[in-house]
Amino acid sequence: MLNLITSGRTQNCEGLSRRNFLKVGTLGAGALTLPMLLQARANAAASGQVTKDTAVVWLWLSGGPTHVETFDPKMTAPSEYRSLTGEVATSIPGVTIGGTLPQIASVADKMALVRSFAHTNSGHAGGTHFVMTGYDNKVVDNGGVPSRPSFGSILSRVRGASNTATGIPTYVRMGEIRAGGGPAFLGSAYGPFDQEGQARKNMSISLPTERMENRRNLLTSLDAAQRHTEASTQIEGMSKFEQQAFNLMFGSAPKAFDISKESPATRERYGNQLGSQLLAARRLCEAGCGFVTISYGGWDMHGNLAKSMERTSPQLDRAVSAFVEDVQQRDLAEKILLVISGEFGRTPRVNKNGGRDHWAPLSTLALSGGGLRMGQVVGESAPKVDHPASRTITPQDLMATIFSVLGLDGQLQFQSPSGRPTYMLDKGKPIAELVG
């Protein structure tokens, strides 16, 4: 935990010494102090490949979104297979998507839809592990431990814990993702910074109660502390990792998380909850974050699917369309890649409860930006939307595509628990239609 303290050798914030300038408590497992953690990660990054100044925002539709009612409505299929919510024309000529996503349809020319994504694990945890790491793990649904690191953790291992200029964490998570998104054998030092958990709270400052008589005194104290430390020669004597810790507390990181810095019009455009998270993700990426995962649940629609889509889609529709347009208008489309997926698709045939069940043999991906080729549909589903009718795009292919955007070496290796060099990616190839 980070604490600014005023006890010790000085009496107030105007007289901080180097000794009591910054108190850094333990951060979770491993009991590393923040400067130590930053140094350890920087040392690891020093041996890695120099990467691009690019970022990924992964919007995870937890529960397994129906591929039919989202991005592959297949209205030519028999009634028991086609979209229960109809279709809506997109800004890509001749292409439609599910009828509850009209705003996303309007920005589809700035997106790419992959309709032949598939794998072989229809369990929630297992499917998540497969999609978010590129590797299957059949035991995680029964309490097994994730065996492969997520893309965000790999990037954190390569780039280091945080952006050395801004203090922004390399890998940020908004919302829990079961059995995916973690560091696995890379170690807890490369796990995500949890925007909603204790790590985010640790960015707040605490003062002894006698200094917190009212909000005015608190703000005055913090302002004085920041002005003093920025002007003081004492900070020059700190290690660069202590300075990074200070920057994480006082610098760009807290400001990047704070969407109140955006105009009311921008916040209104994105909407609440999910929109606020996507807006924060855009701000984080602008400030040097490399990977953000956002979990938006409610997609495990075994029954009453049509009404469930009407309830769940509006927030997604508004937030995604706002993000895509905003990134384009800010000339960030070369830098930030948006990936929208879940752990699997849903059964092609509607069940007796008016829903669809788990189905790994086919799902969809939606992507935007990242310098990839947009305004197209990649791949095709079979007439009953049950499997790919064209080349199957696998989790490893998605992984290779993300690696290419982030500038990660496809031959990247790290040491496994057994002490052997292990490839992070061993079979996949970047999706040719997007990167060719």
For each residue, the residues with C-beta under 8 A, 3 or more apart:
1: 24 25 26 27 202
2: 22 23 24 25 34 202 203 204 205 245 248 249
3: 23 25 205 206
4: 13 22 23 205 206 207 222 225 249
5: 8 20 23 207 208
6: 10 11 12 13 16 20 207 208 211 221
7: 20 208
8: 5 17 19 20
9: 17 19 20
10: 6 15 16 17 20
11: 6 15
12: 6 15 221
13: 4 6 16 221 222 224 225 228
14: 224 228
15: 10 11 12
16: 6 10 13 20 21 225 228 229 232 234
17: 8 9 10 20 21 234
18: 21 234 237 238
19: 8 9
20: 5 6 7 8 9 10 16 17 23
21: 16 17 18 229 234 235 238
22: 2 4 242 245 246 249
23: 2 3 4 5 20
24: 1 2 33 34 35 245
25: 1 2 3 33
26: 1 31 32 33
27: 1 30 32 33 34 37 199 202
28: 188 198 199
29: 188
30: 27 37 187 188 189
31: 26
32: 26 27 36 37 40 189
33: 24 25 26 27 36 37
34: 2 24 27 37 38 245 248
35: 24 38 39 239 241 242 244 245
36: 32 33 39 40 241
37: 27 30 32 33 34 40 41 161 189
38: 34 35 41 42 160 161 162 241 244 245
39: 35 36 42 43 239 241
40: 32 36 37 43 44 189
41: 37 38 44 45 156 157 160 161 162 189 190
42: 38 39 45 46 160 161 164 241
43: 39 40 46 47
44: 40 41 47 48 157 160
45: 41 42 48 157 158 159 160
46: 42 43
47: 43 44
48: 44 45 51 157 158 159 412
49: 158 407 408 409 412
50: 407
51: 48 54 155 158 159 290 406 407 408
52: 405 406 407
53: 335
54: 51 290 334 335 336 337 370 371 405 406 407
55: 285 289 290 291 292 335 336 337 406
56: 151 152 290 291 292 336 337 338 339 370 402 405 406
57: 278 281 282 285 292 294 323 336 337 338 339
58: 132 151 152 291 292 293 294 339 341
59: 278 294 296 320 338 339 340 341
60: 132 175 177 180 293 294 295 296 341 342
61: 64 65 296 297 299 316 340 341 342
62: 175 177 178 295 296 297 298 299 342 343
63: 124 297 298 299 300 301 342 343
64: 61 124 127 299 300 342 343 344 345 346 358 359 363
65: 61 70 299 342 345 346 363
66: 69 70 299 301 305 309 345 346 356
67: 70 71 72 115 345 346 362 363 364 381 385
68: 72 73 74 81 82 83 84 98 345 346 348 356 385
69: 66 73 83 84 85 98 99 100 305 306 309
70: 65 66 67 97 98 101 364 366
71: 67 97 98 113 115 364 366
72: 67 68 97 113 115 364 381 385
73: 68 69 82 83 85 86 87 96 97 98 99
74: 68 77 81 82 83 381 383 384 385
75: 82 83 86 87 96
76: 82 383
77: 74 81 82 348 383 384 385
78: 81 82 384
79: 82
80: 349 350
81: 68 74 77 78 348 349 350 384 385 386
82: 68 73 74 75 76 77 78 79
83: 68 69 73 74 75 86 87 98 99
84: 68 69 305 306 309 350 354
85: 69 73 98 99 100 306 309 310
86: 73 75 83 98 99
87: 73 75 83 96 97 98 99
88: 96 97 98 99 101 102 105
89: 95 96 105
90: 95 96 97 105 106 108 109
91: 105 106 107 108 109
92: 95 108 109 375 376 377
93:
94:
95: 89 90 92 108 113 377
96: 73 75 87 88 89 90 105
97: 70 71 72 73 87 88 90 101 104 105 108 113
98: 68 69 70 71 73 83 85 86 87 88 101 309 313
99: 69 73 83 85 86 87 88 102
100: 69 85 309 310 313 314 317
101: 70 88 97 98 104 105 313 316 317
102: 88 99 105 106 317
103: 106 107 317 318 320 321
104: 97 101 107 108 111 316 317 320 321 324 366
105: 88 89 90 91 96 97 101 102 108
106: 90 91 102 103 321
107: 91 103 104 110 111 320 321 324 325 368
108: 90 91 92 95 97 104 105 111 113 375
109: 90 91 92 374 375
110: 107 324 325 328 333 368 369 374 375
111: 104 107 108 324 366 367 368 374 375
112: 366 367 368 372 373 374 375 376 377 378 433 434
113: 71 72 95 97 108 364 365 366 376 377 378
114: 117 364 365 366 367 377 378 379 393 431
115: 67 71 72 364 377 378 379 380 381 388
116: 362 378 379 380 381 388 389 390 391 392 393
117: 114 341 362 363 364 365 379 388 392 393 394 398
118: 360 361 362 363 387 388 392 393 394
119: 127 130 131 136 344 360 394 395
120: 130 136 360 361
121: 126 127 129 130 136 137 138 344 360
122: 126 127 344 358 359 360
123: 126 127 138 140 141 358
124: 63 64 127 128 141 178 179 300 343 358
125: 128 129 140 141 178 179 180
126: 121 122 123 129 130 136 137 138 140 141 179 343
127: 64 119 121 122 123 124 130 131 342 343 344 358 360
128: 124 125 131 132 177 178 179 180 343
129: 121 125 126 132 133 135 136 137 140 146 147 148 179 180
130: 119 120 121 126 127 133 134 135 136 137 343 360 395
131: 119 127 128 180 341 342 343 344 395 398
132: 58 60 128 129 150 151 177 180 181
133: 129 130 137 146 148 149 150 151 180 184 395 399
134: 130 148 151 395 396 398 399 424 425 428
135: 129 130 147 148 395 396
136: 119 120 121 126 129 130
137: 121 126 129 130 133 140 144 146 147 148 179
138: 121 123 126 141
139: 142 143 144
140: 123 125 126 129 137 143 144 145 146 179
141: 123 124 125 126 138 144 179
142: 139
143: 139 140
144: 137 139 140 141 147
145: 140 184
146: 129 133 137 140 179 180 182 184
147: 129 135 137 144 184 185
148: 129 133 134 135 137 184
149: 133 153 154 157 182 183 184 185 186 190 424
150: 132 133 153 154 180 181 182 183 184 192 293
151: 56 58 132 133 134 154 155 291 399 402 403 406
152: 56 58 155 156 170 171 173 181 192 290 291 292 293
153: 149 150 156 157 171 181 182 183 184 186 190 191 192
154: 149 150 151 157 158 186 190 408 412 414 424
155: 51 151 152 158 159 170 171 290 291 406 408
156: 41 152 153 159 160 161 170 171 183 190 191 192 290 291
157: 41 44 45 48 149 153 154 183 186 190 414
158: 45 48 49 51 154 155 408 412
159: 45 48 51 155 156 170 290
160: 38 41 42 44 45 156 164 170
161: 37 38 41 42 156 169 170 189
162: 38 41 166 167 168 169 170 244 248 253 288
163: 166 167 168 170 287 288 289 290
164: 42 160 240 244
165: 288
166: 162 163 247 251 252 253 256 287 288
167: 162 163 244 247 248 251 252 253
168: 162 163 252 253 256 284 287 288 289
169: 161 162 172 192 193 248 253 289
170: 152 155 156 159 160 161 162 163 289 290 291
171: 152 153 155 156 190 191 192 193 289 290 291 292
172: 169 192 193 194 195 281 284 289 291 292 293
173: 152 176 177 181 192 193 194 195 292 293 295
174: 195 196 277 280 281 292 293 294 295
175: 60 62 196 277 293 294 295 296 297
176: 173 295
177: 60 62 128 132 173 180 181 293 295
178: 62 124 125 128
179: 124 125 126 128 129 137 140 141 146
180: 60 125 128 129 131 132 133 146 150 177 343
181: 132 150 152 153 173 177 192 293
182: 146 149 150 153 191 192
183: 149 150 153 156 157 186 187 188 189 190 191
184: 133 145 146 147 148 149 150 153
185: 147 149 414 416 417
186: 149 153 154 157 183 189 190 414
187: 30 183 190
188: 28 29 30 183 191
189: 30 32 37 40 41 161 183 186
190: 41 149 153 154 156 157 171 183 186 187
191: 153 156 171 182 183 188
192: 150 152 153 156 169 171 172 173 181 182 293
193: 169 171 172 173 199 200
194: 172 173 197 198 199 200
195: 172 173 174 199 200 257 277 280
196: 174 175 200
197: 194 200 201
198: 28 194 201 202
199: 27 28 193 194 195 202 203
200: 193 194 195 196 197 203 257
201: 197 198 204
202: 1 2 27 198 199
203: 2 199 200 248 249 253 254 257
204: 2 201
205: 2 3 4 222 249
206: 3 4
207: 4 5 6 211 212 218 221
208: 5 6 7 211 212
209: 212
210: 213
211: 6 207 208 217 218 221
212: 207 208 209 217 218
213: 210 217
214: 217 218
215: 218 219
216: 219 220
217: 211 212 213 214 220 221
218: 207 211 212 214 215 221 222
219: 215 216 222 223
220: 216 217 223 224
221: 6 12 13 207 211 217 218 224 225
222: 4 13 205 218 219 225 226
223: 219 220 226 227
224: 13 14 220 221 227 228
225: 4 13 16 221 222 228 229
226: 222 223 229 230 250
227: 223 224 230 231
228: 13 14 16 224 225 231 232
229: 16 21 225 226 232 234 235 246 250
230: 226 227 235
231: 227 228
232: 16 228 229 235
233: 236 237
234: 16 17 18 21 229 237 238
235: 21 229 230 232 238 243 246
236: 233
237: 18 233 234
238: 18 21 234 235 242 243 246
239: 35 39 242 243
240: 164 243 244
241: 35 36 38 39 42 244 245
242: 22 35 238 239 245 246
243: 235 238 239 240 246 247
244: 35 38 162 164 167 240 241 247 248
245: 2 22 24 34 35 38 241 242 248 249
246: 22 229 235 238 242 243 249 250 251
247: 166 167 243 244 250 251 252 253
248: 2 34 162 167 169 203 244 245 251 253
249: 2 4 22 203 205 245 246 253 254
250: 226 229 246 247 254
251: 166 167 246 247 248 254 255
252: 166 167 168 247 255 256 287 288
253: 162 166 167 168 169 203 247 248 249 256 257 287
254: 203 249 250 251 257 258
255: 251 252 258 261 287
256: 166 168 252 253 280 283 284 286 287 289
257: 195 200 203 253 254 280 283 284
258: 254 255 261
259: 262 267 276 279 280 283
260: 267
261: 255 258 283
262: 259 266 267 279 283
263: 266 267
264: 267 268
265: 268 269
266: 262 263 269 270 279 326
267: 259 260 262 263 264 270 275 276 279
268: 264 265 271
269: 265 266 275 322 326
270: 266 267 275 276 278 279 318 319 322 323 326
271: 268 274 275 276 315 318 319 322
272: 275 276 315
273: 276 277 315
274: 271 277 278 294 296 315 316 319
275: 267 269 270 271 272 278 279 315 318 319 322
276: 259 267 270 271 272 273 279 280
277: 174 175 195 273 274 280 281 294 319
278: 57 59 270 274 275 281 282 294 319 320 322 323
279: 259 262 266 267 270 275 276 282 283 322 323 326
280: 174 195 256 257 259 276 277 283 284
281: 57 172 174 277 278 284 285 289 292 294 323
282: 57 278 279 285 286 323 326 327 330 332 336
283: 256 257 259 261 262 279 280 286 287
284: 168 172 256 257 280 281 287 288 289 292
285: 55 57 281 282 288 289 290 292 332 335 336
286: 256 282 283 330 332
287: 163 166 168 252 253 255 256 283 284
288: 162 163 165 166 168 252 284 285
289: 55 163 168 169 170 171 172 256 281 284 285 292
290: 51 54 55 56 152 155 156 159 163 170 171 285 406
291: 55 56 58 151 152 155 156 170 171 172 406
292: 55 56 57 58 152 171 172 173 174 281 284 285 289
293: 58 60 150 152 172 173 174 175 177 181 192
294: 57 58 59 60 174 175 274 277 278 281
295: 60 62 173 174 175 176 177
296: 59 60 61 62 175 274 315 316
297: 61 62 63 175
298: 62 63 308 311 312
299: 61 62 63 64 65 66 312 342
300: 63 64 124
301: 63 66 304 305 308 309 346 355 356
302: 351 353 355 356 357
303: 351 353 354 355
304: 301 307 308 353 354 355
305: 66 69 84 301 308 309 346 350 354 355 356
306: 69 84 85 309 310 354
307: 304 310 311
308: 298 301 304 305 311 312 355
309: 66 69 84 85 98 100 301 305 306 312 313
310: 85 100 306 307 313 314
311: 298 307 308 314
312: 298 299 308 309 315 316
313: 98 100 101 309 310 316 317
314: 100 310 311 317 318
315: 271 272 273 274 275 296 312 318 319
316: 61 101 104 274 296 312 313 319 320
317: 100 101 102 103 104 313 314 320 321
318: 103 270 271 275 314 315 321 322
319: 270 271 274 275 277 278 315 316 322 323
320: 59 103 104 107 278 316 317 323 324 338 340 366
321: 103 104 106 107 317 318 324 325
322: 269 270 271 275 278 279 318 319 325 326
323: 57 270 278 279 281 282 319 320 326 327 338 368
324: 104 107 110 111 320 321 327 328 338 368 369
325: 107 110 321 322 328 329
326: 266 269 270 279 282 322 323 329 330
327: 282 323 324 330 332 333 336 338 368 369
328: 110 324 325 331 332 333 369
329: 325 326
330: 282 286 326 327
331: 328 334
332: 282 285 286 327 328 335 336 369
333: 110 327 328 336 368 369 370 371 374
334: 54 331 369 370 371
335: 53 54 55 285 332 369 370 371
336: 54 55 56 57 282 285 327 332 333 369 370
337: 54 55 56 57 367 368 369 370 371 372 402 405
338: 56 57 59 320 323 324 327 366 367 368 369 370
339: 56 57 58 59 365 366 367 398 402
340: 59 61 320 365 366 367
341: 58 59 60 61 117 131 363 364 365 366 398
342: 60 61 62 63 64 65 127 131 299 345 363
343: 62 63 64 124 126 127 128 130 131 180
344: 64 119 121 122 127 131 358 359 360 363
345: 64 65 66 67 68 342 359 360 361 362 363 364
346: 64 65 66 67 68 301 305 355 356 357 358 359
347: 350 351 356 357 358 359
348: 68 77 81 356 359 362 384 385 386
349: 80 81 356 384
350: 80 81 84 305 347 354 355 356
351: 302 303 347 354 355 356 357
352:
353: 302 303 304
354: 84 303 304 305 306 350 351
355: 301 302 303 304 305 308 346 350 351
356: 66 68 301 302 305 346 347 348 349 350 351 359
357: 302 346 347 351
358: 64 122 123 124 127 344 346 347
359: 64 122 344 345 346 347 348 356 362 363 386
360: 118 119 120 121 122 127 130 344 345 363
361: 118 120 345 386 387
362: 67 116 117 118 345 348 359 381 382 385 386 387 388
363: 64 65 67 117 118 341 342 344 345 359 360
364: 67 70 71 72 113 114 115 117 341 345
365: 113 114 117 339 340 341 393 398
366: 70 71 104 111 112 113 114 320 338 339 340 341
367: 111 112 114 337 338 339 340 370 372 374 434
368: 107 110 111 112 323 324 327 333 337 338 374
369: 110 324 327 328 332 333 334 335 336 337 338 372 374
370: 54 56 333 334 335 336 337 338 367 405
371: 54 333 334 335 337 405
372: 112 337 367 369 401 405 434 435
373: 112 376 433 434 435 436
374: 109 110 111 112 333 367 368 369
375: 92 108 109 110 111 112
376: 92 112 113 373 433
377: 92 95 112 113 114 115 380
378: 112 113 114 115 116 393 431 433 434
379: 114 115 116 117 388 390 391 392 393
380: 115 116 377 388 389 390
381: 67 72 74 115 116 362 385 386 387 388 389
382: 362 385 386 387 388 389
383: 74 76 77 389
384: 74 77 78 81 348 349
385: 67 68 72 74 77 81 348 362 381 382
386: 81 348 359 361 362 381 382
387: 118 361 362 381 382
388: 115 116 117 118 362 379 380 381 382 391 392 393
389: 116 380 381 382 383
390: 116 379 380
391: 116 379 388
392: 116 117 118 379 388
393: 114 116 117 118 365 378 379 388 397 398 431
394: 117 118 119 397 398 427 428
395: 119 130 131 133 134 135 398 399 428
396: 134 135 399 400 425 426 427 428
397: 393 394 400 401 428 429 430 431
398: 117 131 134 339 341 365 393 394 395 401 402 428 431
399: 133 134 151 395 396 402 403 425 428
400: 396 397 403 404 410 425 428 429 430 431
401: 372 397 398 404 405 430 431 434 435
402: 56 151 337 339 398 399 405 406
403: 151 399 400 406 407 408 409 410 412 425 430
404: 400 401 407 408 410 430 435
405: 52 54 56 337 370 371 372 401 402
406: 51 52 54 55 56 151 155 290 291 402 403
407: 49 50 51 52 54 403 404
408: 49 51 154 155 158 403 404 412 424
409: 49 403 412
410: 400 403 404 425
411: 423 425
412: 48 49 154 158 403 408 409 423 424 425
413: 421 422 423 424
414: 154 157 185 186 421 422 424
415: 419 420 421 422
416: 185 419 420 421 422
417: 185
418:
419: 415 416
420: 415 416
421: 413 414 415 416
422: 413 414 415 416
423: 411 412 413 426
424: 134 149 154 408 412 413 414
425: 134 396 399 400 403 410 411 412 428
426: 396 423
427: 394 396
428: 134 394 395 396 397 398 399 400 425
429: 397 400 432
430: 397 400 401 403 404 434 435
431: 114 378 393 397 398 400 401 434 435
432: 429 435 436
433: 112 373 376 378 436
434: 112 367 372 373 378 401 430 431
435: 372 373 401 404 430 431 432
436: 373 432 433
